[in-house]
């Protein structure tokens, strides 16, 4: 896009390449009794999931053992095998809720979709452990379609466990600061050392000028900024000169995170990329959220945009439109 009237630029430390070797030290606590946590049906599924995401996960992330296999921790103590723990949990679930398994399977499918979405983010960031965890998530995910109640129960607890494990591993082993944007949900979440600092509905690019997909990073910041349409009058994409208060650019072709005073708050969120306020490739952020995000996001802060449609990683990764450095593969201007 063509941009004019730039004001201040902000150039802080580049943290795009955060260390991938800080491997899940938070998982060193002892394994809690999984069976005791499987009271309370669905709430207990989550509790059990958190309980078994401990020593074994640490060993998996280090690469010392494979998922669902017994092994030894770095301290030389036995790592509890998640396969055995998950089987115990599945038996408990089957005993306590055999009449409600199909309802709980819906929660399992939701967990599978979340796990796939965050596995896609990890794949975009080239975090090496996802190559081991994602196939195991999918293995348990296939059990959700089984007519066998035992297999179904195991699938429910398995996807809950591995979805939670992928989430925790992403926050602990990924960049310290990261901005995640789901196109399906039209939602942005920014994390600072695992803590959510912004969680907001957004509006991304329309179908003809979609926001790029993949791992990018903040390359430049301006406040205020006047956008000028690169399309001539008469084009369906033309717009008049438009000022925004804050913009954090994440590609060199004109895609940025910025406020959009012309978009009402009620217009943000799912489906807004197909609505009247859809952008020309940028990401519209509500003013209150942008006021937090803009000063916080330093140059180099990763911006990972992913489909978020709950499909397997390979399908979501096929939609990636930037190269390994975060540059759009297909050239073309964007804006607003």
Residue pairs with C-beta under 8 A, 6 or more apart in sequence:
1 227
1 228
1 229
1 230
1 253
1 254
1 280
1 281
1 333
1 334
1 335
1 336
2 228
2 229
2 230
2 333
2 335
3 225
3 226
3 227
3 228
3 254
3 335
4 226
4 228
4 241
5 224
5 225
5 226
5 243
6 222
6 225
7 222
7 223
7 224
7 225
8 221
8 222
8 223
9 220
9 221
9 222
10 220
10 221
10 298
10 299
11 299
12 298
12 299
12 300
13 298
13 299
13 300
14 217
14 299
14 300
15 175
15 176
15 177
15 298
15 300
15 301
15 302
16 175
16 217
16 300
16 301
16 302
18 174
18 175
18 176
18 177
18 302
20 126
20 127
20 128
20 173
22 172
22 173
23 58
23 61
23 62
23 129
23 172
23 173
24 57
24 58
24 61
24 168
24 169
24 172
24 173
25 58
25 172
26 168
26 172
27 53
27 54
27 55
27 57
27 58
27 61
27 168
27 172
28 54
28 55
28 58
28 73
29 54
29 55
30 54
30 55
31 51
31 52
31 54
31 55
31 56
31 80
31 85
32 51
32 54
33 51
34 48
34 51
34 52
34 85
34 88
34 89
35 88
35 89
35 92
37 44
37 47
37 48
37 51
38 44
38 45
38 47
38 48
38 89
38 92
38 93
38 96
39 96
40 47
41 93
41 96
41 97
41 100
41 104
42 104
42 107
45 89
45 93
45 104
45 107
45 156
45 157
45 160
46 160
46 164
48 89
48 157
48 160
48 161
49 157
49 160
49 161
49 163
49 164
49 165
50 164
52 80
52 82
52 85
52 86
52 89
52 161
53 161
53 164
53 165
53 168
54 80
55 73
55 77
55 79
55 80
56 65
56 71
56 79
56 80
56 81
56 82
57 165
57 168
57 169
58 73
58 74
58 79
59 65
59 71
59 72
59 73
59 74
59 79
60 66
60 67
60 129
60 132
60 133
60 165
61 129
61 169
61 173
62 74
63 128
63 129
63 132
64 71
64 72
64 74
65 71
65 72
65 79
66 132
67 82
67 132
67 133
67 135
67 136
67 162
68 81
68 82
68 83
68 86
68 136
69 81
69 83
70 78
70 79
70 80
70 81
70 84
71 78
71 79
72 78
72 79
73 79
82 161
86 154
86 157
86 158
86 161
87 154
89 157
90 150
90 153
90 154
90 156
90 157
90 158
91 150
91 153
93 101
93 104
93 153
93 156
93 157
94 101
94 149
94 150
94 153
97 104
98 149
101 149
101 152
101 153
101 156
104 156
105 144
105 152
105 155
105 156
107 156
107 160
108 144
108 155
108 156
108 159
108 160
109 144
109 159
111 159
111 160
111 163
111 164
112 137
112 140
112 141
112 144
112 159
112 163
112 310
113 310
114 163
114 167
114 310
115 137
115 141
115 159
115 162
115 163
115 166
115 167
116 134
116 137
116 310
116 311
116 312
116 313
116 316
117 182
117 306
117 307
117 308
117 309
117 310
117 316
118 163
118 166
118 167
118 170
119 130
119 133
119 134
119 137
119 166
119 313
120 306
120 307
120 308
120 313
120 316
120 317
121 170
121 174
121 180
121 304
121 306
122 129
122 130
122 134
122 166
122 169
122 170
122 174
123 130
123 134
123 313
123 317
124 214
124 215
124 304
124 306
124 317
124 320
125 174
125 175
125 215
125 302
125 304
126 215
126 324
127 169
127 170
127 173
127 174
129 169
129 173
130 166
130 313
133 162
133 165
133 166
133 169
134 166
134 313
136 158
136 162
137 158
137 159
137 162
137 163
137 166
138 312
139 158
140 154
140 155
140 158
140 159
140 161
140 162
141 155
141 158
141 159
142 155
143 151
143 152
143 154
143 155
143 158
144 152
144 155
144 156
144 159
146 152
146 155
171 191
171 194
172 194
175 301
175 302
176 192
176 193
177 190
177 191
177 192
177 193
177 296
177 297
177 298
177 301
177 302
178 190
178 191
178 301
178 302
178 304
179 188
179 189
179 190
179 257
179 293
179 297
179 301
179 302
179 303
179 304
180 188
180 189
180 190
180 191
180 304
180 306
181 187
181 188
181 202
181 204
181 211
181 283
181 303
181 304
181 305
181 306
182 306
182 307
182 308
183 204
183 211
183 213
183 273
183 305
183 306
183 307
183 308
183 309
184 270
184 307
184 308
184 309
184 310
185 269
185 270
185 308
186 201
186 202
186 203
186 204
186 268
186 269
186 270
186 271
186 272
186 273
187 199
187 200
187 201
187 202
187 269
187 308
188 198
188 199
188 200
188 201
188 202
188 257
188 283
188 285
188 289
188 293
189 196
189 198
189 199
190 196
190 197
190 198
190 199
190 293
190 296
190 297
191 197
192 296
197 292
197 293
197 296
198 289
198 292
198 293
198 296
200 268
200 285
200 286
200 289
201 268
201 269
201 270
201 272
201 286
202 268
202 269
202 272
202 283
202 284
202 285
202 286
203 260
203 263
203 267
203 268
203 269
203 272
203 273
203 275
203 277
203 278
203 279
203 283
203 284
204 210
204 211
204 272
204 273
204 278
204 279
204 282
204 283
204 284
204 305
205 211
205 255
205 273
205 278
205 279
205 280
205 281
205 282
205 334
206 273
206 274
206 278
206 279
206 280
207 273
207 274
208 237
209 237
209 279
209 280
209 281
209 334
210 273
210 281
210 321
211 255
211 273
211 279
211 281
211 282
211 283
211 305
211 334
212 251
212 255
212 281
212 305
212 321
212 322
212 328
213 305
213 306
213 307
213 319
213 320
213 321
213 322
214 304
214 305
214 320
214 321
214 322
214 326
215 302
215 303
215 304
215 322
215 326
216 250
216 251
216 255
216 302
216 303
216 304
216 305
216 322
216 326
217 250
217 300
217 301
217 302
217 303
217 326
218 248
218 249
218 250
218 297
218 298
218 299
218 300
218 301
218 303
219 249
219 250
219 251
219 252
219 299
220 248
220 249
220 299
221 246
221 247
221 248
221 249
221 294
221 297
221 299
222 246
222 247
222 249
223 245
223 246
223 247
223 294
224 243
224 244
224 245
224 246
225 243
225 244
225 246
225 247
225 258
226 241
226 242
226 243
226 244
227 239
227 241
227 242
227 243
227 244
227 335
227 336
228 241
229 235
229 237
229 238
229 239
229 240
229 241
229 335
229 336
230 254
230 333
230 335
231 237
231 238
231 239
232 238
237 280
239 280
239 336
242 262
242 336
244 258
244 259
244 260
244 261
245 258
245 259
245 261
245 287
245 290
246 258
246 259
246 290
246 291
246 294
247 256
247 257
247 258
247 282
247 294
248 256
248 257
248 258
248 293
248 294
248 297
248 301
249 255
249 256
250 256
250 257
250 303
250 326
251 322
251 326
251 327
251 328
251 334
252 327
253 281
253 328
253 331
253 332
253 333
253 334
254 281
254 282
254 333
254 334
254 335
255 281
255 282
255 283
255 328
255 334
256 282
256 283
257 282
257 283
257 285
257 290
257 293
257 294
257 297
257 303
258 282
258 283
258 284
258 285
258 290
259 284
259 285
259 286
259 287
259 290
259 291
260 277
260 279
260 284
260 285
260 336
261 287
262 277
263 277
263 284
264 277
265 286
267 275
267 276
267 277
268 284
268 286
272 278
273 279
277 284
279 336
280 334
280 335
280 336
281 334
281 335
281 336
282 334
282 335
282 336
283 305
285 293
306 316
307 316
307 319
308 316
309 316
321 328
321 329
321 330
322 328
322 329
323 329
